[in-house]
């Protein structure tokens, strides 16, 4: 069973997203997703997330708290959530084809505009699940 660590990163009341590459054979090609990735053998979810965020957006000082976990037959998904602790402009997209911030209402629409691709792209399933959690929290507030 594989494990992944992914981050719901808040930036001024909006959420940081990665548009996955349009590469055949990867999970959810061309869809908006959260930054993060697979755990290496012996790696904790928090360590994997720090490594992935450095590899994907050059953010080395990330220390986001755990949010929730999902398990199914194939995968354990460790969700983390917290604020972006550096200016958005200091990030460098090193993996994926686009990066944007989107408000919860935009996320609830099910697709987000990609300025680089000049098209609307759908949300990956893990992002949809995180959006459900955000909506539930908003509705309970």
N, C-alpha and C positions, 0 to 999 in steps of 0.2 A: 504494500500500500504506500502510495507516495504522499508526501506532506508538502504543503505550500504555506508561505507566510505572505500576507498581502496587507496593504496599508490604505486606509481611508484618511487622507491628509486634508485638513481644513486650511483654507487660505482666505482670510477676510470674509467668512461666511459662505464660501463656495468650496468646491471639492476638486482636488487635483486628479486629472485623468490622463491615461496613456492610451493612444490609439495604436493597437497592435499592428505589426507589419502585415502586409498582404502576401504572406509566404505560405504556400501549400504545405501541409503537414504539421503546422503549429496549431495549438489550441486557439480557437476563436480568432482566426485571421481577419484583419480589417475591422475589428470591433473595439469599442472603448472598454478599457479595463482599469484595474487598480495596479499600482506599482507593487512589485514583489516577485516572488518566484519560489522554486523548489528548495527544500532543505537539502544540504549535503549530508552524507553519512556522519552521524555524531553531532550534528549542528543543532542548536536550540532554535525554536521559531524566532526568538528575538534577535539572535545573532544572524540568522539567515536574512531576516528583514533588513537589518543594518547593511549587510553585504550587498543585497540586491538593490537597495536604494542608492548606495554608492556607485554600483555598476550601471544603473539605469538613468540616474539623474544627477550624479556627482554630489550627493548629499551625504556627507560622512558622519555628521553629528546627530543623526536621528536616534531618538530614544522614545518611541511611541508606546503607550500602554496597550495591553491586550484588550480587545473589545468583546468578541465572541468567537466560537469555534463551530464549524460544521463538519460532520463526518458522513460519508456514504461508502459504498462498497469499494470504490477506487481511490478515494483521496480524503485526507484530512486538511481542511482549510482553516488556518489560524488568521483571524482578522484582527488588525491593530487599528487604532484610531487616535488622532491627535492633531495639534496644529503644526503648520510648517513654521519651523523656528528660524528660518533664514528668509531674506527677501526672495520672492518668486524669480526675480531677474538673475539671481545668483545660481539658479539651477541650469544644468546643461542636459538636454535630452540626448542620451547616449544609446538608448534602445527604444524601438518603436518609431512610428512615422509622424506622430504629432503629440502635443501635450497642451491641454487647456484646463481652465477651471470652470466649473459649472455649478449653478445653483440647484438646490433640491428640486424645485419645480421644473427646471430643465431636464434633470435626470428622470423625473417621473414621466416625462413625455415618451421615454423609451429610445430616443435617438438624439445625438448631439452633432452639431455642425463642426466639421474639420476645416479650419482655415487653410491648412496646407493642401488638403485633397480637394477642397471646394465641393464637399458633399456631406450629406447627412449620413452618419454611421450608427449602427445599433449598439446597444450595451451588451457586453458579455454576461453570461449567467452569474458569475460571482459578484459583479458590480450590481446587477439587478437585485441580488440578495442583500447586499449592503444597503442599497437604496430602500428596500423594504424595512430594514431595521431603523434607518433614519426617519422614515415616514411614521413608523410606529412610535418612536420617541417623540416626534413633533406632535402627533395626535394625542399623546398622553400628557403633554405639558399644559 
